[in-house]
Amino acid sequence: MRIIKAHISLFSLLSMFSCDFIQSSSNGTTNTNTELIVAQVGTNMLSKSDIEALNVSKSDSAKVVSRFVENWIKKELLVKKANEDFNIDLNSIEQKVADYRYALISYEYQKFIVQQQLDTVVTEQEISDYYETNRTNFVLRQNILRARYMKVNKEAQKLRSVKRWIKSDRPNDMESLEEYAFQFANDYSLEDSTWLKFDELTKNSPFSTITNKIQFLRRNRYVEEEDSLYLYLLKINEYKISEEVSPLDFVREDIRNVIINKRKIALVKELENEIFEEAKQNEDYQIYR
């Protein structure tokens, strides 16, 4: 197999630009002054003028330079080999490049307009209306619950009080529980007004190994489990099982994002139509039949 040779002057490069980073440019032009050339593949050259400063340490900069030059050479060799061994449709390549360029320009302009004009305020009424209209889209794929959960060392102090506090709704007991959890618990979740996924809440606990979790949720409101080191406490306030319709609170943020995304799509469509209609009135385009 024929080997393609690349001419590289890495030693002088690393010594002269030990704290610099190279940005690649393959301009395809011939430069007779080899002192300005860092690497060459065929007629394509990587020159010292392609180097721009980057804030890297001296110990790392040599590696950055070497890696960049090697990657540049590999890309150039691949293109060179492809041109030699494969019949490439250059017109098709140019068309794809042009299409990609147009897509990038359009995207950047659309993003600018969206940032300037998109209304991101979504009211509770809008969220509620969307939820009621699309309830079948919010069927749960897993069990969720509102609960208090705590993992604490079995040798920790005040465990009897902790068991009482976690089941209580008295504000003083809740305050004591939060203070205790902050100081002594290895893991805990006490925001029992928030819907959580059962599997995420109870991972790395004996509750995660329960075979029939739906039956477990239906039968229990307070459960204690333990292993060799820890005590696990779970106080269940409310639950929803998989295949039920998700409560609004659990999908509120998802709905908000959906509504905003729909507005974004509508705004972009409106922008396209406005530009088209303006161009039509100004006769900025012609159609030849």
Wavefront OBJ file of the C-alpha trace (Angstrom):
o trace
v 0.000 0.000 0.000
v 1.341 3.431 -0.954
v 2.322 5.635 1.980
v 1.547 9.375 1.824
v 4.357 11.477 3.286
v 3.754 14.617 5.359
v 6.443 17.201 6.005
v 6.425 18.463 9.576
v 8.767 20.760 11.459
v 7.502 20.130 14.983
v 10.728 20.760 16.864
v 11.009 24.418 15.890
v 7.233 24.841 16.342
v 7.213 23.543 19.904
v 10.215 25.597 20.906
v 8.903 28.852 19.409
v 5.243 28.535 20.405
v 5.279 26.561 23.658
v 2.423 28.657 25.088
v 0.355 29.053 21.912
v -2.531 27.242 20.292
v -2.846 26.668 16.545
v -6.058 27.327 14.709
v -6.146 25.341 11.503
v -6.337 26.858 8.061
v -5.713 24.908 4.920
v -5.594 27.558 2.204
v -4.161 25.456 -0.555
v -1.658 28.174 -1.577
v 2.046 27.641 -2.110
v 4.449 29.483 0.200
v 8.092 29.413 -0.882
v 9.344 30.608 2.523
v 9.554 27.313 4.429
v 10.430 29.149 7.636
v 6.766 30.200 7.821
v 5.467 26.654 7.344
v 4.595 24.399 10.270
v 3.334 21.377 8.331
v 2.532 20.458 4.735
v 0.428 17.791 3.037
v 0.620 17.959 -0.742
v 0.134 21.633 -1.642
v -1.797 22.466 1.528
v 0.208 24.148 4.259
v -0.264 24.957 7.898
v 1.645 28.166 8.593
v 2.828 30.014 11.687
v 0.438 32.819 10.802
v -2.355 30.394 11.769
v -1.208 30.494 15.387
v -3.177 32.490 17.935
v -2.484 32.817 21.634
v -4.258 30.625 24.162
v -3.944 30.803 27.938
v -2.443 27.410 28.682
v 0.419 26.438 30.932
v 3.840 25.774 29.434
v 3.655 22.147 30.474
v 0.431 21.661 28.509
v 1.036 23.901 25.488
v 3.540 21.600 23.759
v 1.011 18.767 23.912
v -1.753 21.028 22.571
v 0.414 22.134 19.637
v 1.573 18.605 18.837
v -1.939 17.177 18.999
v -3.374 19.951 16.828
v -0.715 19.531 14.127
v -1.194 15.770 14.105
v -4.995 16.139 13.772
v -4.559 18.684 10.950
v -2.273 16.277 9.092
v -4.675 13.352 9.546
v -7.586 15.369 8.134
v -5.549 16.586 5.168
v -4.270 13.071 4.455
v -7.813 11.693 4.570
v -9.042 14.292 2.071
v -6.000 13.695 -0.142
v -6.535 9.941 -0.068
v -10.249 10.357 -0.807
v -9.522 12.544 -3.831
v -7.056 9.983 -5.160
v -9.068 6.801 -4.589
v -12.686 7.895 -4.799
v -14.658 9.662 -7.502
v -16.125 12.499 -5.432
v -18.950 14.592 -6.843
v -17.529 18.033 -6.036
v -20.670 19.789 -7.240
v -22.706 17.803 -4.724
v -20.219 18.653 -1.975
v -20.365 22.349 -2.809
v -24.165 22.263 -2.791
v -24.187 20.635 0.636
v -21.745 23.233 1.936
v -23.946 26.021 0.570
v -27.081 24.466 2.057
v -25.365 24.143 5.427
v -24.190 27.758 5.258
v -27.717 28.992 4.497
v -29.104 26.843 7.315
v -26.596 28.273 9.799
v -27.308 31.861 8.782
v -31.065 31.290 8.975
v -30.743 29.600 12.355
v -28.652 32.422 13.833
v -31.133 35.040 12.613
v -34.117 33.087 13.873
v -32.409 32.630 17.252
v -31.777 36.381 17.446
v -35.432 37.196 16.697
v -36.654 34.596 19.186
v -34.427 36.019 21.906
v -35.740 39.492 21.205
v -39.460 38.807 20.787
v -40.429 35.493 22.390
v -42.906 35.833 25.244
v -41.758 33.380 27.947
v -44.448 34.260 30.502
v -46.864 31.336 30.848
v -49.835 31.772 33.152
v -51.276 29.108 35.430
v -54.498 29.278 33.428
v -52.641 28.465 30.206
v -50.905 25.541 31.889
v -54.173 24.259 33.361
v -56.014 24.577 30.045
v -53.299 22.716 28.179
v -53.280 19.975 30.814
v -57.051 19.458 30.676
v -57.059 19.419 26.877
v -54.183 16.944 26.643
v -54.616 14.720 29.702
v -54.078 11.546 27.679
v -50.576 12.772 26.843
v -49.592 12.740 30.497
v -50.022 9.090 31.422
v -47.376 8.072 33.956
v -44.710 5.603 32.929
v -43.580 5.038 36.517
v -44.791 5.301 40.090
v -44.575 8.670 41.777
v -45.261 9.812 45.327
v -45.278 12.651 47.804
v -43.307 11.452 50.794
v -40.724 11.997 53.484
v -37.645 9.815 53.324
v -34.570 9.511 55.516
v -31.511 7.306 55.697
v -29.659 7.475 59.005
v -27.002 5.436 60.811
v -28.537 2.852 63.138
v -26.250 4.092 65.916
v -27.309 7.725 65.568
v -28.857 9.531 68.507
v -32.556 10.322 69.019
v -33.853 7.652 66.623
v -37.070 7.263 68.616
v -37.759 10.980 68.257
v -36.892 10.892 64.570
v -39.479 8.162 63.975
v -42.086 10.300 65.708
v -41.133 13.500 63.928
v -41.204 11.993 60.431
v -44.828 10.870 60.938
v -45.969 14.138 62.482
v -47.562 17.146 60.791
v -46.889 19.507 63.663
v -44.711 22.483 62.590
v -42.399 22.091 65.614
v -41.806 18.426 64.866
v -41.122 19.208 61.210
v -38.598 21.849 62.211
v -36.869 19.385 64.536
v -36.815 16.764 61.783
v -35.233 19.163 59.270
v -32.554 20.221 61.751
v -31.791 16.596 62.603
v -31.623 15.539 58.954
v -29.220 18.352 58.130
v -26.851 17.266 60.919
v -27.086 13.476 60.998
v -28.894 11.952 57.986
v -26.861 10.273 55.249
v -29.659 10.912 52.758
v -33.070 12.522 53.076
v -35.976 14.165 51.264
v -38.556 16.023 53.352
v -40.379 18.117 50.729
v -43.546 16.032 50.879
v -45.527 18.532 48.819
v -43.393 17.725 45.766
v -44.078 14.766 43.497
v -41.030 12.499 43.119
v -40.300 9.321 41.188
v -40.418 6.361 43.570
v -37.371 4.673 42.036
v -35.244 7.814 42.261
v -36.257 8.602 45.833
v -35.536 5.103 47.129
v -32.497 4.106 45.073
v -29.666 2.515 47.079
v -32.115 1.523 49.809
v -33.963 -1.720 50.656
v -37.112 -0.154 49.171
v -35.519 -0.286 45.707
v -35.546 -4.109 45.773
v -39.290 -4.403 46.337
v -40.762 -6.684 43.668
v -44.346 -5.411 43.555
v -44.019 -1.677 44.099
v -47.634 -0.906 43.213
v -48.870 -3.265 45.907
v -46.341 -1.788 48.336
v -47.626 1.743 47.716
v -51.245 0.685 48.099
v -50.668 -1.081 51.412
v -48.285 1.234 53.226
v -48.246 4.742 54.626
v -45.228 4.439 56.912
v -42.436 1.889 56.543
v -39.115 1.216 58.259
v -36.340 -0.904 56.744
v -32.730 -1.488 57.733
v -29.518 -3.120 56.660
v -26.284 -3.763 58.544
v -25.477 -0.057 58.921
v -28.496 2.142 58.251
v -32.125 2.702 59.133
v -34.459 3.759 56.320
v -37.693 5.622 57.064
v -40.426 6.306 54.506
v -43.621 8.247 55.220
v -45.960 8.211 52.186
v -48.496 11.031 51.924
v -49.839 10.369 48.422
v -48.975 8.269 45.416
v -49.824 7.714 41.757
v -49.035 4.484 39.998
v -47.871 3.969 36.436
v -50.569 4.108 33.747
v -52.531 6.697 35.741
v -52.768 10.274 34.508
v -49.980 12.357 35.958
v -50.982 15.072 38.436
v -50.640 18.578 37.088
v -47.959 19.521 39.603
v -45.690 16.752 38.311
v -45.833 17.927 34.674
v -46.244 21.676 35.189
v -42.720 22.534 34.025
v -42.981 20.177 31.048
v -46.200 21.876 29.965
v -44.629 25.294 30.352
v -41.759 24.237 28.073
v -44.185 22.806 25.506
v -46.176 26.046 25.392
v -43.028 28.146 24.998
v -41.736 25.854 22.266
v -45.029 26.144 20.384
v -44.759 29.918 20.619
v -41.203 29.716 19.310
v -42.283 27.665 16.282
v -45.160 30.057 15.582
v -42.851 33.067 15.889
v -40.365 31.624 13.392
v -43.179 30.766 10.980
v -44.577 34.281 11.319
v -41.113 35.723 10.655
v -40.753 33.690 7.467
v -44.185 34.778 6.224
v -43.558 38.459 7.020
v -40.237 38.445 5.163
v -41.856 36.690 2.198
v -44.805 39.099 2.034
v -42.532 42.143 2.356
v -40.315 40.847 -0.446
v -43.396 40.235 -2.602
v -44.595 43.807 -2.130
v -41.142 45.230 -2.848
v -40.651 42.873 -5.807
v -37.397 41.637 -4.253
v -37.651 38.312 -6.057
v -38.714 37.039 -9.442
v -40.092 33.721 -10.611
v -39.388 32.757 -14.237
v -41.671 30.217 -15.888
l 1 2 3 4 5 6 7 8 9 10 11 12 13 14 15 16 17 18 19 20 21 22 23 24 25 26 27 28 29 30 31 32 33 34 35 36 37 38 39 40 41 42 43 44 45 46 47 48 49 50 51 52 53 54 55 56 57 58 59 60 61 62 63 64 65 66 67 68 69 70 71 72 73 74 75 76 77 78 79 80 81 82 83 84 85 86 87 88 89 90 91 92 93 94 95 96 97 98 99 100 101 102 103 104 105 106 107 108 109 110 111 112 113 114 115 116 117 118 119 120 121 122 123 124 125 126 127 128 129 130 131 132 133 134 135 136 137 138 139 140 141 142 143 144 145 146 147 148 149 150 151 152 153 154 155 156 157 158 159 160 161 162 163 164 165 166 167 168 169 170 171 172 173 174 175 176 177 178 179 180 181 182 183 184 185 186 187 188 189 190 191 192 193 194 195 196 197 198 199 200 201 202 203 204 205 206 207 208 209 210 211 212 213 214 215 216 217 218 219 220 221 222 223 224 225 226 227 228 229 230 231 232 233 234 235 236 237 238 239 240 241 242 243 244 245 246 247 248 249 250 251 252 253 254 255 256 257 258 259 260 261 262 263 264 265 266 267 268 269 270 271 272 273 274 275 276 277 278 279 280 281 282 283 284 285 286 287 288 289
